[in-house]
Amino acid sequence: MLGKQSEISVLVVGTPRRAAFADTMLQDIDRGFRLSGVDSQLVLLESDDLQPYFDKRDELINAGREVCQFDLNASFSISALECEPRPRRFTLLIDHPYFHLERLLSCDREVEIGVVDRTHMTALQDYGLDFPVRFVPHGGPDPDLLPLPMEQRDIDVLYCANLSPLIFEPVFMRELEGLPVPLKTLVTETINLVMGGRSDIHASLREACQATQRQPLSALPAEHLKIALNLIEGLTVSLQRRDVVEALCRIPGGNVHIVGNIPDILSREALNPLPNVEIHGLLPFPQVIDMMRRAKLLVNSNFSLSGGAHERIWQGMATGCVLLTNDSSFMRDSFTHGRDILFLPENPTHLPGLVEEWLETPECLAEMAAQTSIAYRENHLWKHRMASLFSPN
């Protein structure tokens, strides 16, 4: 819990050399704080000069405000916080915690952590990290005031995703061969469990560690876990996405647009899409958002988030799309299949026929989009996520 909303000032900090998407997310988070009644200021650092942060921090402290610094992925060095009184700190981990273990291990235990997936809370516990932790799923931007009506949308299906070259066996084997034998065994066993549908990525990693290493995850070096998880997620998520792409290429009706690095990974000859399927490369984010505003069905597949929700889901809902996404315990708790969301079938080969059926009933899609909009704007904006930080966990 951060404290009382009226008594705290939040500095939302973006570190230098951050990914391009981070600016949009941090801006939405800053706005979410302000809309929930919190004094919030955005500090986007463009170099290693931290003076802009120090200036705003000291100004607030001198004014008698309690300051909390908010960042992503524990990216803002603890050394930047050295002052009295010391600001509180909240960091939101937007992917698996083991990608950030080395930074987390250097943090004081009073740092509060948010995780975007329920399984990530277990991951922190399994490594013995006893930070105050709460589940803070991704949120979304304000919904469009006048979304384009369903009957005027000229894109029937839009899919946005990237694939890893790890899906090619020689690439994967080259990465695997460089690992110590115990780590290599851990990676392959975890992948077998995930692809066998036994459990989510983290549960599979923990089970494989017990089976192959005869020790808990906390006994493994942080760097080894990061390397392992990079291979495990990169391969399993991309293989599952490849199945979705191949299924979308077989949709017989309507127009289907696929956006991402797919052409760099899979040739058109390998995919052999039907004539109504257009495969784009990587496109600028504003152009993709514009395509969402024209799309009826937005397909999302981020299989690494089995207990959360990818931000693309909320971007689609904000622009008036019907969402077709992978299963997730959080999304199951928040939405109902066929009423305000659609879940991907377990067997991807069933996808073309199901999409064709949905597109044949535009009035049903319009009603679903209306129901989705209500659920989204009432519960899933960034202002709801930021307000939740001031409620009991």
C-alpha positions in Angstrom: 0.0 0.0 0.0 1.5 3.4 -1.0 -0.3 5.5 1.6 -3.2 8.0 1.4 -3.9 9.4 -2.1 -4.2 13.0 -0.9 -0.9 13.0 1.1 1.5 11.5 -1.5 3.2 12.8 -4.6 4.4 10.2 -7.2 7.3 10.6 -9.5 6.8 8.3 -12.5 10.3 7.8 -13.8 11.4 6.6 -17.2 15.1 5.6 -17.4 17.5 6.4 -20.3 17.6 3.9 -23.2 14.2 2.6 -22.4 12.1 0.7 -25.0 9.9 2.9 -27.3 6.7 1.4 -25.9 7.7 2.5 -22.4 7.0 6.2 -23.0 3.4 5.5 -23.9 2.9 3.2 -20.9 4.5 5.6 -18.4 2.4 8.5 -19.8 -0.7 6.4 -19.3 0.4 5.4 -15.8 1.1 9.0 -14.9 -2.4 10.0 -16.2 -3.9 7.1 -14.3 -2.4 8.3 -11.0 -3.7 11.9 -11.6 -7.2 10.6 -12.6 -7.3 8.6 -9.3 -6.7 11.7 -7.3 -2.9 11.5 -6.8 -0.4 14.3 -7.4 1.8 12.7 -10.1 4.6 14.0 -12.2 6.3 12.3 -15.2 10.1 12.3 -15.3 11.4 10.9 -18.6 15.2 10.8 -18.3 17.0 11.1 -21.7 20.6 10.7 -20.4 22.5 9.5 -17.4 22.1 13.0 -15.9 19.7 12.5 -13.0 19.4 16.2 -12.1 15.8 16.5 -13.5 14.7 13.8 -11.1 16.6 15.3 -8.2 15.1 18.7 -8.9 11.5 17.5 -8.8 12.1 15.2 -5.9 13.7 17.9 -3.7 11.1 20.4 -4.6 8.4 18.0 -3.3 10.3 17.1 -0.2 10.9 20.7 0.6 7.2 21.4 0.3 6.5 18.7 2.9 5.1 16.1 0.6 5.6 12.4 1.0 7.3 11.2 -2.2 7.0 7.8 -3.9 9.1 7.0 -6.9 7.4 4.7 -9.5 9.4 2.9 -12.2 9.3 -0.2 -14.4 11.3 -3.4 -13.9 13.3 -2.0 -11.0 15.2 0.0 -13.6 15.9 3.1 -11.6 19.1 2.7 -9.5 18.6 2.7 -5.8 21.6 5.0 -5.5 19.5 7.7 -7.1 17.2 7.7 -4.0 19.8 8.7 -1.4 18.4 11.6 0.5 16.5 12.3 3.7 13.7 11.7 4.1 14.0 8.9 1.6 11.3 8.5 -1.0 9.2 5.4 -1.0 9.6 3.2 -4.0 7.2 1.1 -6.1 8.3 -0.8 -9.2 6.1 -2.6 -11.6 7.6 -5.7 -13.2 5.9 -6.0 -16.6 7.4 -9.4 -17.5 8.7 -12.4 -15.5 10.6 -11.3 -12.4 13.6 -13.6 -13.2 14.5 -11.3 -16.1 15.3 -8.7 -13.4 16.6 -10.8 -10.6 20.0 -9.1 -10.4 18.4 -5.7 -10.0 15.8 -7.0 -7.5 18.5 -8.6 -5.4 20.2 -5.2 -5.0 17.0 -3.5 -3.8 16.1 -2.9 -0.2 13.3 -5.1 1.1 11.0 -2.1 1.7 10.6 -1.6 -2.0 7.1 -2.4 -3.0 6.6 -4.5 -6.1 3.7 -4.9 -8.5 3.5 -7.9 -10.9 1.3 -8.1 -14.0 0.7 -11.8 -13.8 -0.5 -13.9 -10.8 2.1 -16.6 -11.4 4.9 -13.9 -11.0 3.9 -13.6 -7.3 4.8 -17.3 -6.9 8.0 -16.7 -8.9 9.2 -14.1 -6.3 8.3 -16.4 -3.4 10.1 -19.3 -5.0 13.3 -17.3 -5.2 13.0 -16.2 -1.6 12.3 -12.6 -2.4 10.1 -11.3 0.4 9.2 -7.9 -0.9 5.7 -6.5 -0.3 4.1 -7.7 -3.5 0.7 -7.1 -5.2 -0.9 -8.1 -8.4 -1.3 -5.1 -10.7 -2.3 -6.3 -14.1 -1.7 -4.2 -17.2 -4.2 -1.4 -17.6 -5.3 0.6 -20.7 -5.8 4.1 -22.0 -9.0 6.1 -22.0 -11.5 4.5 -24.5 -12.2 6.3 -27.7 -15.2 8.7 -27.3 -16.7 7.7 -30.7 -15.4 4.3 -31.8 -16.1 3.4 -35.4 -19.3 1.4 -35.6 -18.7 -2.3 -36.4 -20.4 -2.1 -39.8 -18.0 0.6 -40.9 -14.8 -1.2 -40.0 -12.9 -2.4 -43.0 -10.5 -4.8 -41.3 -12.1 -8.0 -40.3 -9.2 -9.6 -38.4 -6.1 -7.9 -37.1 -3.2 -9.8 -35.5 -0.1 -8.2 -34.0 2.8 -10.2 -32.7 6.5 -11.0 -33.1 8.2 -14.3 -33.4 11.6 -15.4 -32.2 14.1 -17.1 -34.6 14.4 -19.7 -31.8 11.6 -21.6 -33.5 14.2 -22.8 -36.0 15.9 -25.8 -34.6 19.4 -24.9 -35.7 19.1 -21.5 -34.0 17.7 -22.9 -30.8 20.3 -25.7 -30.7 23.1 -23.2 -31.2 21.9 -21.2 -28.2 21.4 -24.4 -26.2 24.8 -25.9 -26.9 26.6 -23.1 -25.2 25.0 -23.8 -21.8 26.3 -25.9 -19.0 24.7 -29.4 -19.1 22.5 -28.9 -15.9 21.1 -25.7 -17.4 20.6 -27.3 -20.8 18.6 -30.1 -19.1 16.5 -27.6 -17.2 15.6 -25.7 -20.3 14.6 -28.7 -22.4 12.6 -30.3 -19.6 10.7 -27.0 -18.9 9.9 -26.6 -22.7 8.6 -30.2 -22.8 6.3 -29.5 -19.8 5.0 -26.2 -21.3 4.4 -27.6 -24.8 2.8 -30.7 -23.3 0.1 -28.4 -21.8 0.9 -29.5 -18.2 1.2 -26.1 -16.6 2.1 -22.4 -17.1 5.7 -21.4 -17.8 6.7 -20.7 -14.2 5.1 -23.8 -12.7 6.8 -25.8 -15.4 10.1 -24.2 -14.6 9.8 -25.0 -10.9 8.7 -28.6 -11.6 11.6 -29.1 -14.1 14.1 -27.7 -11.6 13.0 -30.1 -8.9 13.1 -33.0 -11.3 16.4 -32.3 -13.0 18.4 -30.3 -10.5 17.1 -31.8 -7.2 17.0 -28.3 -5.7 14.7 -25.3 -5.5 14.8 -22.4 -8.0 16.4 -20.2 -5.3 19.5 -22.3 -5.4 20.2 -21.3 -9.1 22.3 -18.2 -10.0 20.2 -15.3 -11.1 22.1 -15.1 -14.4 21.4 -18.8 -15.2 17.6 -18.3 -14.6 17.6 -15.3 -16.9 19.3 -17.2 -19.7 17.0 -20.2 -19.2 13.8 -18.2 -19.1 14.8 -16.3 -22.2 15.1 -19.5 -24.2 12.0 -21.1 -22.7 9.7 -18.1 -23.3 11.3 -17.3 -26.6 10.7 -20.7 -28.0 7.3 -21.8 -26.4 5.5 -18.5 -26.9 6.8 -18.2 -30.5 5.8 -21.8 -31.4 2.3 -21.1 -30.1 2.1 -17.8 -32.0 3.3 -19.6 -35.2 0.3 -21.9 -34.8 -2.0 -18.9 -34.6 -0.4 -17.2 -37.6 -0.7 -20.4 -39.7 -4.4 -20.7 -38.7 -5.1 -17.1 -39.5 -3.6 -17.6 -43.0 -6.3 -20.3 -43.6 -9.3 -18.0 -42.8 -11.4 -18.3 -46.0 -13.5 -15.1 -45.8 -13.1 -11.4 -45.0 -9.8 -9.6 -44.9 -7.1 -10.5 -42.4 -4.1 -8.4 -41.6 -1.0 -9.8 -39.8 1.5 -7.3 -38.3 4.9 -7.9 -36.8 8.3 -9.4 -37.7 6.6 -12.5 -39.1 8.0 -11.9 -42.7 11.5 -11.8 -41.2 11.0 -15.2 -39.6 8.6 -17.1 -41.8 8.6 -16.9 -45.6 5.4 -16.3 -47.5 6.0 -19.6 -49.2 6.1 -21.4 -45.9 2.9 -19.7 -44.7 1.1 -19.9 -48.1 -1.6 -17.5 -47.0 -5.0 -17.3 -48.8 -5.4 -14.3 -51.1 -7.5 -12.4 -48.5 -4.6 -12.4 -45.9 -2.2 -9.5 -45.9 1.1 -10.0 -44.1 2.8 -6.7 -43.0 6.2 -6.3 -41.4 6.8 -4.2 -38.4 4.7 -1.0 -38.4 5.0 2.2 -36.3 2.9 2.0 -33.1 0.5 4.9 -34.2 -0.2 3.1 -37.4 -1.1 -0.1 -35.6 -3.4 1.8 -33.3 -5.1 3.3 -36.4 -5.6 -0.3 -37.7 -7.1 -1.3 -34.4 -9.7 1.5 -34.8 -10.7 -0.1 -38.2 -10.7 -3.7 -37.0 -13.6 -5.9 -36.0 -11.6 -8.7 -34.3 -8.3 -8.1 -32.7 -6.4 -11.3 -32.0 -3.9 -11.4 -29.1 -1.6 -14.2 -28.1 0.8 -13.8 -25.3 1.0 -17.2 -23.8 3.6 -16.1 -21.2 0.8 -14.3 -19.3 -1.4 -17.1 -18.1 -2.5 -15.2 -15.0 -2.6 -11.6 -16.4 -3.4 -9.7 -19.5 -1.2 -8.1 -22.2 -1.5 -4.4 -22.8 -2.6 -5.0 -26.4 -5.9 -6.4 -25.1 -6.7 -3.1 -23.5 -5.5 -1.1 -26.5 -7.9 -3.1 -28.6 -10.8 -2.6 -26.2 -10.1 1.1 -26.0 -10.5 1.4 -29.8 -13.7 -0.6 -29.9 -12.5 -4.0 -31.1 -13.8 -7.4 -30.1 -10.9 -9.3 -28.5 -9.9 -12.8 -29.3 -7.2 -13.8 -26.9 -5.4 -16.7 -25.2 -6.8 -18.1 -22.0 -5.8 -16.5 -18.7 -7.1 -17.0 -15.2 -7.4 -13.2 -14.8 -9.3 -12.7 -18.0 -11.6 -15.6 -17.2 -12.4 -13.9 -13.9 -13.0 -10.6 -15.5 -14.8 -11.4 -18.7 -17.2 -14.1 -20.1 -16.5 -15.9 -23.4 -19.1 -15.1 -26.0 -20.5 -12.1 -24.0 -17.6 -9.6 -23.8 -14.6 -11.5 -25.0 -13.5 -14.5 -27.1 -10.9 -17.0 -26.2 -8.7 -18.9 -28.6 -9.6 -22.5 -29.1 -7.1 -25.1 -27.6 -6.7 -26.6 -31.1 -5.6 -23.8 -33.5 -6.9 -25.7 -36.5 -10.4 -24.9 -35.3 -9.7 -21.1 -35.5 -10.5 -20.4 -39.2 -13.9 -21.9 -39.0 -14.8 -20.1 -35.7 -13.6 -16.8 -37.0 -15.7 -17.3 -40.2 -18.7 -17.9 -38.0 -18.2 -14.8 -35.9 -17.7 -12.6 -39.0 -21.0 -13.9 -40.4 -22.9 -12.4 -37.5 -21.8 -8.7 -37.3 -24.7 -7.8 -35.1 -23.4 -10.2 -32.5 -19.9 -8.7 -32.8 -21.4 -5.2 -32.4 -23.2 -6.3 -29.2 -20.1 -8.0 -27.9 -18.0 -4.8 -28.5 -20.6 -2.8 -26.6 -20.4 -5.2 -23.6 -16.7 -5.2 -23.8 -16.6 -1.4 -23.7 -18.7 -1.3 -20.5 -16.5 -3.8 -18.7 -13.3 -2.1 -19.9 -14.1 1.5 -19.0 -15.6 0.6 -15.6 -12.7 -1.7 -14.4 -9.6 -1.9 -16.5 -8.1 1.6 -17.2 -4.8 2.6 -15.8 -6.6 4.9 -13.3 -8.3 1.7 -11.8 -4.9 0.0 -11.5 -3.3 3.0 -9.9 -6.2 3.6 -7.5 -5.9 -0.1 -6.4 -2.4 0.7 -5.0 -4.1 2.6 -2.2 -6.4 -0.2 -1.2 -5.7 -3.2 1.1 -3.9 -5.9 -0.9 
